[in-house]
Structure formats: structure tokens, C-alpha cells
Amino acid sequence: MTAAAIEKEIYWHRDLPPATAEIMGEHTLEAVSVRVPGTIAHRDELWARCHKDLLARADARLKQEIDRLGGHYAHVLDEAIEPRHDDVSGEAWLHGRFTYVLLGQKTGQVREEGASLAARAR
């Protein structure tokens, strides 16, 4: 296992968390993207920009929830993304709802992985 694999906290859909992780519970998180002018011109570019921002914000929120709930990993199982629009301001954005499983490590697992990495580095 590499140092990058140990540091990874969020696993999306088919990307599986460590097999040794223990399920702590299923949760839902909501996030919104940056607001952009709701014009018809450049619609694909605006969607891509909002989608990228939404996923970055969801990633940050997931990391906060992992820490807050005392877990080590989050495995996102499902997501629902919907466009939103404010007619008064003329702005559009994306709203996402993400269902994830919070996972923890077995007691002593961190020390075992660290010792294994140290042995490989020698």
C-alpha cells in the first residue's frame, strides 16, 4: 500500500475503500455550486463549471463530515444533481444530494499499515 492510498479518505461509486474498513453508518450530505448567470449562451460551459465546483464543495464537505463523525473514510454510493434557477437574480447553480457510507478503521490498523510501509521503505 502506498502513502497516497493511506491518505485517501473519499471513495466515489465504484472506487472501493479498504476491505478492512468497518461501516459506521449511512448518511446524506447536500451541497450547492457557485452561482452563474443563467443565460442560454455557453450552457455546456456553465454546466461543466458548476459541476466541477459542486463536486469540489461536496468533497470538502465530506472531509468535514468524516472528521466531525469520527470516521476515516467515506464511500459515496449515490448522487442526485439538479439545476436550480433564481428568476429574480437571473442566476443558475447546481444542487447535489450525496448518499455515502461512513467507514472507520479497526483498532490498531493505522499502526500496522505504518509499520508495513516503514518496513518496505528499508
SESEGU-150825 format. One record per residue: residue number from 0; residue in one letter; chain; x negated, z, y of N, C-alpha, C in turn. Coordinates in nm, 3 decimals. Example, Ala and Ser with C-alpha at 12.3 -4.5 7.8 and 13.67 -1.06 7.14 Angstrom:
BEGIN
REC   seq   type   mol    n.east      n.up   n.north   ca.east     ca.up   ca.north    c.east      c.up   c.north
REC     0      A     A    -1.319     0.780    -0.569    -1.230     0.780     -0.450    -1.320     0.780    -0.330
REC     1      S     A    -1.285     0.708    -0.225    -1.367     0.714     -0.106    -1.290     0.787     0.003
This chain:
BEGIN
REC   seq   type   mol    n.east      n.up   n.north   ca.east     ca.up   ca.north    c.east      c.up   c.north
REC     0      M     A    -0.084     0.000    -0.118     0.000     0.000      0.000    -0.089     0.000     0.125
REC     1      T     A    -0.055    -0.080     0.222    -0.136    -0.089      0.344    -0.088     0.011     0.447
REC     2      A     A    -0.171     0.034     0.549    -0.132     0.125      0.657    -0.009     0.073     0.729
REC     3      A     A     0.003    -0.061     0.743     0.119    -0.121      0.810     0.247    -0.091     0.732
REC     4      A     A     0.239    -0.092     0.599     0.357    -0.066      0.517     0.403     0.079     0.533
REC     5      I     A     0.308     0.172     0.548     0.343     0.313      0.565     0.409     0.335     0.700
REC     6      E     A     0.363     0.267     0.802     0.415     0.285      0.937     0.554     0.224     0.956
REC     7      K     A     0.592     0.128     0.874     0.720     0.060      0.889     0.834     0.159     0.866
REC     8      E     A     0.931     0.158     0.957     1.043     0.251      0.949     1.176     0.182     0.926
REC     9      I     A     1.190     0.059     0.974     1.319    -0.010      0.970     1.311    -0.132     0.879
REC    10      Y     A     1.407    -0.139     0.789     1.415    -0.248      0.693     1.549    -0.318     0.714
REC    11      W     A     1.545    -0.450     0.734     1.665    -0.527      0.763     1.712    -0.600     0.639
REC    12      H     A     1.836    -0.581     0.603     1.908    -0.652      0.497     1.830    -0.659     0.365
REC    13      R     A     1.773    -0.773     0.331     1.707    -0.792      0.202     1.567    -0.732     0.196
REC    14      D     A     1.515    -0.690     0.308     1.384    -0.626      0.315     1.402    -0.482     0.266
REC    15      L     A     1.349    -0.451     0.149     1.377    -0.323      0.086     1.280    -0.213     0.126
REC    16      P     A     1.332    -0.091     0.145     1.247     0.024      0.175     1.172     0.067     0.049
REC    17      P     A     1.079     0.160     0.061     1.006     0.206     -0.057     1.101     0.258    -0.165
REC    18      A     A     1.069     0.230    -0.289     1.154     0.272     -0.401     1.160     0.423    -0.415
REC    19      T     A     1.062     0.493    -0.362     1.057     0.639     -0.373     1.139     0.709    -0.266
REC    20      A     A     1.193     0.634    -0.171     1.272     0.694     -0.062     1.404     0.748    -0.117
REC    21      E     A     1.449     0.857    -0.059     1.574     0.920     -0.100     1.682     0.900     0.005
REC    22      I     A     1.801     0.863    -0.038     1.913     0.839      0.053     1.959     0.972     0.114
REC    23      M     A     1.972     0.971     0.247     2.019     1.089      0.320     2.161     1.070     0.372
REC    24      G     A     2.206     0.946     0.383     2.341     0.921      0.431     2.355     0.784     0.495
REC    25      E     A     2.479     0.741     0.510     2.509     0.612      0.573     2.562     0.638     0.713
REC    26      H     A     2.516     0.557     0.808     2.552     0.576      0.948     2.582     0.441     1.014
REC    27      T     A     2.642     0.449     1.132     2.670     0.330      1.213     2.612     0.351     1.351
REC    28      L     A     2.554     0.246     1.403     2.493     0.250      1.536     2.546     0.131     1.615
REC    29      E     A     2.571     0.151     1.743     2.615     0.042      1.829     2.512     0.021     1.939
REC    30      A     A     2.495    -0.104     1.980     2.403    -0.139      2.087     2.457    -0.259     2.162
REC    31      V     A     2.414    -0.275     2.287     2.453    -0.391      2.368     2.327    -0.457     2.423
REC    32      S     A     2.338    -0.585     2.448     2.226    -0.660      2.504     2.230    -0.656     2.656
REC    33      V     A     2.130    -0.716     2.714     2.125    -0.733      2.858     2.242    -0.824     2.899
REC    34      R     A     2.292    -0.805     3.018     2.399    -0.891      3.070     2.339    -1.013     3.138
REC    35      V     A     2.401    -1.128     3.115     2.354    -1.253      3.174     2.471    -1.323     3.242
REC    36      P     A     2.443    -1.414     3.336     2.552    -1.490      3.398     2.630    -1.566     3.290
REC    37      G     A     2.759    -1.552     3.291     2.844    -1.613      3.188     2.877    -1.758     3.215
REC    38      T     A     2.777    -1.840     3.237     2.800    -1.982      3.266     2.800    -2.064     3.138
REC    39      I     A     2.861    -2.180     3.143     2.864    -2.270      3.028     2.728    -2.338     3.009
REC    40      A     A     2.660    -2.367     3.119     2.529    -2.432      3.111     2.429    -2.342     3.040
REC    41      H     A     2.350    -2.399     2.954     2.245    -2.328      2.880     2.299    -2.218     2.790
REC    42      R     A     2.416    -2.239     2.731     2.480    -2.137      2.647     2.393    -2.095     2.529
REC    43      D     A     2.328    -2.190     2.461     2.244    -2.156      2.346     2.124    -2.071     2.388
REC    44      E     A     2.065    -2.104     2.502     1.951    -2.025      2.551     1.994    -1.884     2.585
REC    45      L     A     2.111    -1.870     2.647     2.161    -1.738      2.683     2.192    -1.656     2.558
REC    46      W     A     2.253    -1.720     2.457     2.283    -1.650      2.332     2.153    -1.602     2.268
REC    47      A     A     2.054    -1.689     2.261     1.925    -1.653      2.199     1.861    -1.537     2.274
REC    48      R     A     1.864    -1.542     2.406     1.805    -1.434      2.488     1.878    -1.302     2.462
REC    49      C     A     2.011    -1.306     2.464     2.090    -1.185      2.441     2.070    -1.133     2.298
REC    50      H     A     2.066    -1.223     2.201     2.049    -1.183      2.061     1.915    -1.113     2.040
REC    51      K     A     1.810    -1.171     2.097     1.676    -1.112      2.085     1.674    -0.974     2.150
REC    52      D     A     1.735    -0.961     2.267     1.740    -0.833      2.337     1.823    -0.731     2.259
REC    53      L     A     1.935    -0.776     2.205     2.021    -0.686      2.127     1.945    -0.630     2.007
REC    54      L     A     1.874    -0.715     1.934     1.801    -0.668      1.816     1.687    -0.573     1.855
REC    55      A     A     1.622    -0.600     1.968     1.516    -0.510      2.016     1.574    -0.374     2.053
REC    56      R     A     1.690    -0.374     2.117     1.754    -0.247      2.155     1.805    -0.173     2.031
REC    57      A     A     1.858    -0.247     1.934     1.904    -0.185      1.810     1.785    -0.124     1.735
REC    58      D     A     1.674    -0.193     1.733     1.552    -0.143      1.668     1.508    -0.012     1.733
REC    59      A     A     1.507    -0.008     1.867     1.468     0.113      1.939     1.565     0.228     1.911
REC    60      R     A     1.694     0.196     1.908     1.795     0.299      1.880     1.783     0.350     1.737
REC    61      L     A     1.754     0.260     1.642     1.736     0.303      1.503     1.619     0.399     1.490
REC    62      K     A     1.510     0.370     1.560     1.394     0.459      1.556     1.430     0.597     1.612
REC    63      Q     A     1.509     0.599     1.721     1.554     0.726      1.778     1.640     0.803     1.678
REC    64      E     A     1.728     0.732     1.609     1.817     0.798      1.513     1.741     0.849     1.392
REC    65      I     A     1.640     0.776     1.347     1.557     0.823      1.237     1.495     0.957     1.274
REC    66      D     A     1.439     0.965     1.394     1.377     1.090      1.441     1.481     1.201     1.459
REC    67      R     A     1.592     1.167     1.521     1.696     1.267      1.550     1.755     1.326     1.423
REC    68      L     A     1.775     1.242     1.322     1.839     1.287      1.199     1.739     1.336     1.094
REC    69      G     A     1.609     1.330     1.125     1.508     1.383      1.035     1.476     1.295     0.916
REC    70      G     A     1.495     1.165     0.931     1.464     1.073      0.822     1.327     1.009     0.839
REC    71      H     A     1.296     0.915     0.750     1.170     0.842      0.758     1.192     0.691     0.769
REC    72      Y     A     1.304     0.644     0.715     1.333     0.500      0.715     1.481     0.477     0.743
REC    73      A     A     1.512     0.355     0.788     1.650     0.310      0.800     1.657     0.172     0.735
REC    74      H     A     1.758     0.153     0.651     1.780     0.023      0.587     1.913    -0.032     0.638
REC    75      V     A     1.905    -0.134     0.724     2.025    -0.194      0.781     2.093    -0.278     0.674
REC    76      L     A     2.218    -0.244     0.646     2.293    -0.313      0.541     2.385    -0.421     0.597
REC    77      D     A     2.440    -0.396     0.715     2.540    -0.488      0.770     2.533    -0.484     0.922
REC    78      E     A     2.568    -0.596     0.983     2.576    -0.602      1.128     2.694    -0.690     1.169
REC    79      A     A     2.757    -0.653     1.278     2.865    -0.731      1.336     2.831    -0.750     1.484
REC    80      I     A     2.812    -0.875     1.524     2.775    -0.905      1.662     2.886    -0.987     1.725
REC    81      E     A     2.932    -0.940     1.842     3.040    -1.008      1.914     3.000    -1.032     2.058
REC    82      P     A     3.039    -1.148     2.111     3.014    -1.172      2.254     3.116    -1.094     2.337
REC    83      R     A     3.073    -1.047     2.451     3.160    -0.978      2.546     3.147    -1.048     2.680
REC    84      H     A     3.253    -1.041     2.761     3.252    -1.109      2.890     3.330    -1.027     2.991
REC    85      D     A     3.275    -1.017     3.111     3.342    -0.947      3.222     3.381    -1.053     3.323
REC    86      D     A     3.511    -1.083     3.333     3.559    -1.187      3.425     3.533    -1.151     3.571
REC    87      V     A     3.536    -1.024     3.604     3.516    -0.981      3.743     3.372    -1.010     3.788
REC    88      S     A     3.276    -0.972     3.706     3.136    -0.993      3.744     3.082    -1.129     3.700
REC    89      G     A     3.153    -1.195     3.609     3.107    -1.324      3.558     2.989    -1.310     3.463
REC    90      E     A     2.974    -1.194     3.403     2.861    -1.169      3.314     2.906    -1.170     3.168
REC    91      A     A     2.811    -1.205     3.082     2.835    -1.202      2.938     2.722    -1.124     2.872
REC    92      W     A     2.750    -1.066     2.754     2.650    -0.993      2.679     2.696    -0.987     2.534
REC    93      L     A     2.612    -0.934     2.449     2.645    -0.918      2.308     2.659    -0.770     2.276
REC    94      H     A     2.755    -0.741     2.190     2.777    -0.605      2.141     2.753    -0.610     1.990
REC    95      G     A     2.671    -0.518     1.940     2.642    -0.515      1.797     2.675    -0.381     1.736
REC    96      R     A     2.728    -0.386     1.614     2.753    -0.266      1.535     2.673    -0.282     1.407
REC    97      F     A     2.586    -0.186     1.379     2.493    -0.193      1.267     2.518    -0.076     1.172
REC    98      T     A     2.542    -0.108     1.046     2.559    -0.007      0.943     2.427     0.005     0.869
REC    99      Y     A     2.377     0.129     0.859     2.248     0.150      0.794     2.250     0.275     0.707
REC   100      V     A     2.156     0.279     0.614     2.136     0.396      0.530     2.010     0.464     0.580
REC   101      L     A     2.021     0.593     0.608     1.905     0.674      0.647     1.839     0.724     0.519
REC   102      L     A     1.707     0.709     0.514     1.632     0.749      0.396     1.521     0.846     0.433
REC   103      G     A     1.492     0.936     0.342     1.382     1.031      0.360     1.279     1.012     0.252
REC   104      Q     A     1.170     1.084     0.264     1.064     1.080      0.163     1.073     1.204     0.077
REC   105      K     A     1.031     1.190    -0.048     1.023     1.306     -0.135     0.914     1.398    -0.082
REC   106      T     A     0.928     1.527    -0.103     0.829     1.624     -0.058     0.693     1.591    -0.119
REC   107      G     A     0.590     1.588    -0.033     0.454     1.560     -0.079     0.420     1.413    -0.086
REC   108      Q     A     0.517     1.324    -0.066     0.491     1.180     -0.077     0.393     1.132     0.028
REC   109      V     A     0.402     1.182     0.151     0.313     1.137      0.258     0.169     1.170     0.223
REC   110      R     A     0.146     1.291     0.173     0.011     1.331      0.137    -0.043     1.245     0.024
REC   111      E     A     0.040     1.213    -0.076    -0.003     1.131     -0.188    -0.042     0.991    -0.142
REC   112      E     A     0.041     0.929    -0.055     0.012     0.795     -0.005    -0.115     0.798     0.079
REC   113      G     A    -0.132     0.900     0.163    -0.251     0.911      0.246    -0.375     0.927     0.162
REC   114      A     A    -0.368     1.006     0.056    -0.483     1.026     -0.032    -0.515     0.897    -0.105
REC   115      S     A    -0.413     0.824    -0.144    -0.435     0.696     -0.213    -0.503     0.596    -0.123
REC   116      L     A    -0.462     0.590     0.004    -0.525     0.498      0.099    -0.670     0.538     0.126
REC   117      A     A    -0.695     0.667     0.137    -0.831     0.714      0.162    -0.922     0.679     0.043
REC   118      A     A    -0.868     0.690    -0.078    -0.947     0.655     -0.196    -0.978     0.506    -0.200
REC   119      R     A    -0.885     0.423    -0.162    -0.905     0.278     -0.161    -1.006     0.236    -0.053
REC   120      A     A    -1.011     0.310     0.056    -1.100     0.276      0.168    -1.245     0.301     0.133
REC   121      R     A    -1.270     0.387     0.036    -1.407     0.420     -0.002    -1.472     0.309    -0.071
